[in-house]
Each structure stands twice: as structure tokens, then as C-alpha cells.
Amino acid sequence: MAFLLTKYLVLIWLYIENQSAEKISNHAWYTFWYVIPTLPMFLVFPYLIPRIGFWPSLAASILLTTTLFAVIAVLLRRFGVELF
């Protein structure tokens, strides 16, 4: 819920600062693509934390998210979506 509230506040802030509709639209578009590789972390982290502890679970989650982001970026590049 906090994530959604933050995203709405950012969009409102961009609008109040008279940013172009294109810039606001791009922000929403790229937020979508950046969220997708983070979602599996919310399943893996709670599974790992009781088994291997907080820090190793966090490290594994960061590694997973980074790997998924790279894979998704390469796949999306084939469809004309540049994330880097």
C-alpha cells in the first residue's frame, strides 16, 4: 500500500511541477518494468529468512532481483524497451 501511495504522490508531484505529460507517462511506464523483477523477492525472502537468517536472505534476494532485472532488461530490449 505504501508503494502505491508513494507512486501516486510522485505522479502528483511531477504534475504540480509542470512536468510534461510525456515525462509523467514515462515515469509510470518504467516504474512498471522495474517492479516486475522485484516481485519474486517478496516470496523468496520470507521463505529463506527462517532457514538461513536475515543477512544471507537479504543477500540472496538482492542477487535474485539483480539477476531478474538483467534478464528482463535483455528480453525487453528485443521488443524495443530500454531499461538502462
FIVEX-710117 format. One line per field, with one value per residue: residue number from 1; x, y, z of N, C-alpha, C, O in turn. Coordinates in nm, 2 decimals. Atoms other than C-alpha are relative to their C-alpha. Layout:
resi: (NUM | ...) $
nX: (X | ...) $
nY: (Y | ...) $
nZ: (Z | ...) $
caX: (X | ...) $
caY: (Y | ...) $
caZ: (Z | ...) $
cX: (X | ...) $
cY: (Y | ...) $
cZ: (Z | ...) $
oX: (X | ...) $
oY: (Y | ...) $
oZ: (Z | ...) $
//
This chain:
resi: (1 | 2 | 3 | 4 | 5 | 6 | 7 | 8 | 9 | 10 | 11 | 12 | 13 | 14 | 15 | 16 | 17 | 18 | 19 | 20 | 21 | 22 | 23 | 24 | 25 | 26 | 27 | 28 | 29 | 30 | 31 | 32 | 33 | 34 | 35 | 36 | 37 | 38 | 39 | 40 | 41 | 42 | 43 | 44 | 45 | 46 | 47 | 48 | 49 | 50 | 51 | 52 | 53 | 54 | 55 | 56 | 57 | 58 | 59 | 60 | 61 | 62 | 63 | 64 | 65 | 66 | 67 | 68 | 69 | 70 | 71 | 72 | 73 | 74 | 75 | 76 | 77 | 78 | 79 | 80 | 81 | 82 | 83 | 84) $
nX: (0.08 | -0.09 | -0.06 | 0.10 | 0.01 | -0.13 | 0.00 | 0.10 | -0.05 | -0.10 | 0.06 | 0.06 | -0.11 | -0.05 | 0.10 | 0.00 | -0.12 | 0.02 | -0.07 | 0.08 | 0.08 | -0.09 | -0.09 | 0.08 | 0.04 | -0.12 | -0.03 | 0.09 | -0.04 | -0.13 | 0.02 | 0.06 | -0.10 | -0.10 | 0.06 | 0.01 | -0.11 | -0.01 | 0.11 | -0.04 | -0.07 | 0.09 | 0.02 | -0.12 | -0.05 | 0.06 | -0.03 | -0.14 | -0.04 | -0.01 | -0.09 | -0.14 | -0.02 | 0.04 | -0.10 | -0.01 | 0.12 | 0.00 | -0.10 | 0.06 | 0.11 | -0.07 | -0.06 | 0.11 | 0.06 | -0.10 | -0.01 | 0.13 | 0.01 | -0.08 | 0.07 | 0.11 | -0.05 | -0.05 | 0.12 | 0.07 | -0.08 | 0.04 | 0.12 | -0.02 | 0.01 | -0.13 | 0.01 | -0.13) $
nY: (-0.12 | -0.12 | -0.01 | -0.06 | -0.14 | -0.07 | -0.02 | -0.10 | -0.13 | -0.04 | -0.05 | -0.13 | -0.09 | -0.04 | -0.08 | -0.13 | -0.07 | -0.03 | 0.09 | 0.03 | 0.12 | 0.11 | 0.03 | 0.07 | 0.13 | 0.09 | 0.04 | 0.11 | 0.12 | 0.06 | 0.06 | 0.13 | 0.10 | 0.02 | 0.07 | 0.15 | 0.09 | -0.01 | 0.08 | 0.13 | -0.02 | 0.00 | 0.14 | 0.07 | -0.05 | 0.06 | 0.15 | 0.02 | -0.06 | 0.10 | 0.11 | -0.04 | -0.12 | -0.13 | -0.06 | 0.09 | -0.01 | -0.13 | 0.01 | 0.08 | -0.07 | -0.10 | 0.07 | 0.04 | -0.12 | -0.05 | 0.09 | -0.01 | -0.13 | 0.02 | 0.09 | -0.07 | -0.11 | 0.06 | 0.04 | -0.11 | -0.07 | 0.06 | -0.06 | -0.14 | -0.07 | -0.01 | -0.03 | -0.06) $
nZ: (0.00 | -0.01 | 0.13 | 0.08 | -0.05 | 0.04 | 0.15 | 0.03 | -0.05 | 0.10 | 0.13 | -0.03 | -0.02 | 0.13 | 0.06 | -0.06 | 0.05 | 0.14 | 0.09 | 0.12 | 0.00 | 0.04 | -0.11 | -0.10 | 0.05 | 0.00 | -0.14 | -0.04 | 0.09 | -0.04 | -0.13 | 0.02 | 0.04 | -0.11 | -0.11 | 0.03 | -0.05 | -0.14 | -0.06 | -0.05 | -0.13 | -0.11 | -0.03 | -0.04 | -0.13 | -0.12 | 0.00 | -0.04 | -0.13 | -0.12 | 0.03 | 0.01 | -0.08 | 0.07 | 0.10 | 0.12 | 0.08 | 0.07 | 0.11 | 0.11 | 0.06 | 0.09 | 0.12 | 0.08 | 0.06 | 0.10 | 0.12 | 0.08 | 0.07 | 0.12 | 0.09 | 0.05 | 0.08 | 0.13 | 0.07 | 0.05 | 0.10 | 0.12 | 0.04 | 0.01 | -0.13 | -0.06 | -0.14 | -0.04) $
caX: (0.00 | 0.28 | 0.44 | 0.12 | 0.08 | 0.44 | 0.39 | 0.07 | 0.24 | 0.53 | 0.30 | 0.11 | 0.44 | 0.56 | 0.23 | 0.24 | 0.60 | 0.46 | 0.64 | 0.53 | 0.27 | 0.54 | 0.77 | 0.49 | 0.38 | 0.74 | 0.78 | 0.47 | 0.58 | 0.93 | 0.81 | 0.60 | 0.90 | 1.13 | 0.87 | 0.84 | 1.19 | 1.14 | 0.82 | 0.98 | 1.19 | 0.88 | 0.83 | 1.19 | 1.29 | 1.02 | 1.09 | 1.47 | 1.48 | 1.39 | 1.62 | 1.94 | 1.89 | 1.83 | 2.16 | 2.20 | 1.84 | 1.87 | 2.19 | 2.01 | 1.71 | 1.94 | 2.12 | 1.79 | 1.64 | 1.96 | 1.97 | 1.60 | 1.63 | 1.92 | 1.73 | 1.42 | 1.62 | 1.78 | 1.44 | 1.27 | 1.55 | 1.44 | 1.10 | 1.24 | 1.21 | 1.54 | 1.57 | 1.94) $
caY: (0.00 | 0.24 | 0.17 | 0.27 | 0.58 | 0.68 | 0.63 | 0.84 | 1.12 | 1.12 | 1.15 | 1.43 | 1.60 | 1.58 | 1.72 | 2.01 | 2.09 | 2.13 | 1.83 | 1.73 | 1.46 | 1.25 | 1.27 | 1.17 | 0.89 | 0.76 | 0.76 | 0.54 | 0.31 | 0.25 | 0.20 | -0.09 | -0.26 | -0.20 | -0.35 | -0.69 | -0.82 | -0.72 | -0.93 | -1.27 | -1.13 | -1.10 | -1.47 | -1.58 | -1.36 | -1.48 | -1.84 | -1.80 | -1.59 | -1.87 | -2.11 | -1.91 | -1.59 | -1.22 | -1.11 | -1.42 | -1.40 | -1.03 | -1.10 | -1.38 | -1.16 | -0.88 | -1.13 | -1.27 | -0.92 | -0.81 | -1.12 | -1.10 | -0.73 | -0.81 | -1.09 | -0.88 | -0.59 | -0.81 | -0.96 | -0.63 | -0.48 | -0.72 | -0.55 | -0.20 | -0.12 | 0.01 | 0.00 | 0.10) $
caZ: (0.00 | 0.09 | -0.25 | -0.43 | -0.22 | -0.29 | -0.67 | -0.67 | -0.47 | -0.72 | -1.02 | -0.85 | -0.76 | -1.12 | -1.24 | -0.99 | -1.10 | -1.45 | -1.60 | -1.94 | -1.99 | -2.16 | -1.86 | -1.62 | -1.85 | -1.89 | -1.51 | -1.47 | -1.77 | -1.64 | -1.28 | -1.41 | -1.57 | -1.27 | -1.03 | -1.21 | -1.12 | -0.76 | -0.70 | -0.67 | -0.38 | -0.17 | -0.20 | -0.16 | 0.13 | 0.38 | 0.27 | 0.33 | 0.65 | 0.90 | 0.72 | 0.67 | 0.87 | 0.78 | 0.61 | 0.39 | 0.29 | 0.21 | 0.00 | -0.19 | -0.25 | -0.39 | -0.61 | -0.73 | -0.80 | -0.98 | -1.20 | -1.29 | -1.37 | -1.61 | -1.77 | -1.81 | -1.95 | -2.22 | -2.31 | -2.33 | -2.54 | -2.81 | -2.81 | -2.81 | -2.44 | -2.30 | -1.92 | -1.89) $
cX: (0.09 | 0.07 | -0.09 | -0.02 | 0.12 | -0.01 | -0.10 | 0.05 | 0.11 | -0.06 | -0.07 | 0.11 | 0.05 | -0.10 | 0.00 | 0.12 | -0.01 | 0.08 | -0.09 | -0.07 | 0.09 | 0.09 | -0.08 | -0.04 | 0.12 | 0.03 | -0.09 | 0.04 | 0.12 | -0.02 | -0.06 | 0.11 | 0.11 | -0.06 | 0.00 | 0.11 | 0.01 | -0.11 | 0.04 | 0.07 | -0.09 | -0.05 | 0.12 | 0.05 | -0.07 | 0.02 | 0.14 | 0.03 | 0.00 | 0.10 | 0.15 | 0.03 | -0.02 | 0.10 | 0.02 | -0.12 | -0.01 | 0.10 | -0.06 | -0.11 | 0.06 | 0.05 | -0.11 | -0.06 | 0.09 | 0.00 | -0.13 | -0.01 | 0.09 | -0.06 | -0.12 | 0.04 | 0.05 | -0.12 | -0.08 | 0.07 | -0.04 | -0.14 | 0.00 | -0.02 | 0.14 | -0.01 | 0.13 | 0.02) $
cY: (0.13 | 0.03 | 0.08 | 0.15 | 0.09 | 0.03 | 0.11 | 0.14 | 0.05 | 0.05 | 0.13 | 0.11 | 0.04 | 0.09 | 0.15 | 0.08 | 0.03 | -0.08 | -0.03 | -0.13 | -0.12 | -0.04 | -0.08 | -0.14 | -0.09 | -0.05 | -0.12 | -0.13 | -0.07 | -0.06 | -0.14 | -0.10 | -0.02 | -0.08 | -0.15 | -0.08 | 0.00 | -0.10 | -0.14 | 0.01 | -0.01 | -0.14 | -0.07 | 0.04 | -0.06 | -0.15 | -0.02 | 0.04 | -0.10 | -0.11 | 0.04 | 0.13 | 0.13 | 0.04 | -0.09 | 0.01 | 0.13 | 0.00 | -0.08 | 0.07 | 0.11 | -0.06 | -0.04 | 0.12 | 0.05 | -0.09 | 0.01 | 0.13 | -0.01 | -0.08 | 0.07 | 0.11 | -0.05 | -0.05 | 0.12 | 0.08 | -0.05 | 0.05 | 0.15 | 0.08 | 0.00 | 0.04 | 0.06 | 0.12) $
cZ: (0.00 | -0.14 | -0.10 | 0.03 | -0.05 | -0.15 | -0.03 | 0.04 | -0.10 | -0.13 | 0.03 | 0.01 | -0.14 | -0.07 | 0.06 | -0.04 | -0.15 | -0.10 | -0.11 | 0.02 | -0.04 | 0.11 | 0.11 | -0.05 | 0.00 | 0.14 | 0.04 | -0.08 | 0.05 | 0.14 | -0.01 | -0.03 | 0.11 | 0.12 | -0.02 | 0.05 | 0.15 | 0.07 | 0.05 | 0.14 | 0.12 | 0.03 | 0.06 | 0.14 | 0.12 | 0.01 | 0.06 | 0.14 | 0.12 | -0.02 | 0.01 | 0.07 | -0.09 | -0.11 | -0.12 | -0.09 | -0.08 | -0.12 | -0.11 | -0.07 | -0.09 | -0.12 | -0.10 | -0.08 | -0.11 | -0.13 | -0.08 | -0.07 | -0.13 | -0.11 | -0.07 | -0.10 | -0.14 | -0.08 | -0.05 | -0.11 | -0.14 | -0.05 | 0.00 | 0.13 | 0.07 | 0.15 | 0.05 | -0.10) $
oX: (0.06 | 0.09 | -0.05 | -0.02 | 0.10 | 0.02 | -0.08 | 0.03 | 0.12 | -0.02 | -0.06 | 0.09 | 0.07 | -0.06 | -0.01 | 0.12 | 0.10 | 0.13 | -0.21 | -0.03 | 0.07 | 0.11 | -0.03 | -0.03 | 0.11 | 0.08 | -0.04 | 0.04 | 0.12 | 0.05 | -0.02 | 0.11 | 0.16 | 0.01 | 0.01 | 0.08 | 0.08 | -0.09 | 0.00 | 0.07 | -0.06 | -0.12 | 0.11 | 0.09 | 0.00 | 0.02 | 0.16 | 0.11 | 0.09 | 0.14 | 0.23 | 0.15 | -0.04 | 0.06 | 0.02 | -0.12 | -0.05 | 0.07 | -0.04 | -0.12 | 0.00 | 0.04 | -0.10 | -0.09 | 0.04 | 0.00 | -0.12 | -0.06 | 0.04 | -0.06 | -0.13 | -0.02 | 0.02 | -0.13 | -0.12 | 0.00 | -0.04 | -0.17 | -0.10 | -0.03 | 0.19 | -0.07 | 0.13 | 0.12) $
oY: (0.22 | 0.14 | 0.17 | 0.24 | 0.20 | 0.14 | 0.19 | 0.24 | 0.17 | 0.15 | 0.22 | 0.22 | 0.16 | 0.18 | 0.24 | 0.20 | 0.06 | -0.03 | -0.03 | -0.22 | -0.23 | -0.16 | -0.18 | -0.24 | -0.21 | -0.16 | -0.22 | -0.24 | -0.19 | -0.15 | -0.23 | -0.21 | -0.13 | -0.14 | -0.23 | -0.18 | -0.08 | -0.14 | -0.17 | -0.09 | -0.06 | -0.16 | -0.16 | -0.04 | -0.11 | -0.21 | -0.12 | -0.02 | -0.09 | -0.18 | -0.03 | 0.18 | 0.12 | 0.05 | -0.04 | 0.00 | 0.13 | 0.05 | -0.05 | 0.06 | 0.14 | -0.01 | -0.03 | 0.11 | 0.09 | -0.04 | 0.01 | 0.14 | 0.04 | -0.05 | 0.06 | 0.14 | 0.01 | -0.02 | 0.11 | 0.14 | 0.02 | 0.05 | 0.22 | 0.20 | -0.11 | 0.15 | 0.13 | 0.19) $
oZ: (-0.07 | -0.18 | -0.17 | -0.05 | -0.09 | -0.20 | -0.12 | -0.03 | -0.13 | -0.18 | -0.06 | -0.04 | -0.17 | -0.14 | -0.02 | -0.05 | -0.21 | -0.20 | -0.10 | 0.10 | 0.02 | 0.13 | 0.16 | 0.03 | 0.03 | 0.16 | 0.09 | -0.03 | 0.06 | 0.18 | 0.06 | 0.03 | 0.12 | 0.20 | 0.07 | 0.11 | 0.21 | 0.18 | 0.16 | 0.22 | 0.22 | 0.13 | 0.15 | 0.22 | 0.21 | 0.12 | 0.14 | 0.21 | 0.20 | 0.07 | 0.06 | 0.07 | -0.21 | -0.22 | -0.23 | -0.21 | -0.19 | -0.23 | -0.23 | -0.19 | -0.20 | -0.23 | -0.22 | -0.20 | -0.22 | -0.24 | -0.20 | -0.18 | -0.23 | -0.22 | -0.19 | -0.20 | -0.24 | -0.20 | -0.17 | -0.19 | -0.24 | -0.17 | 0.00 | 0.13 | 0.10 | 0.18 | 0.16 | -0.08) $
//
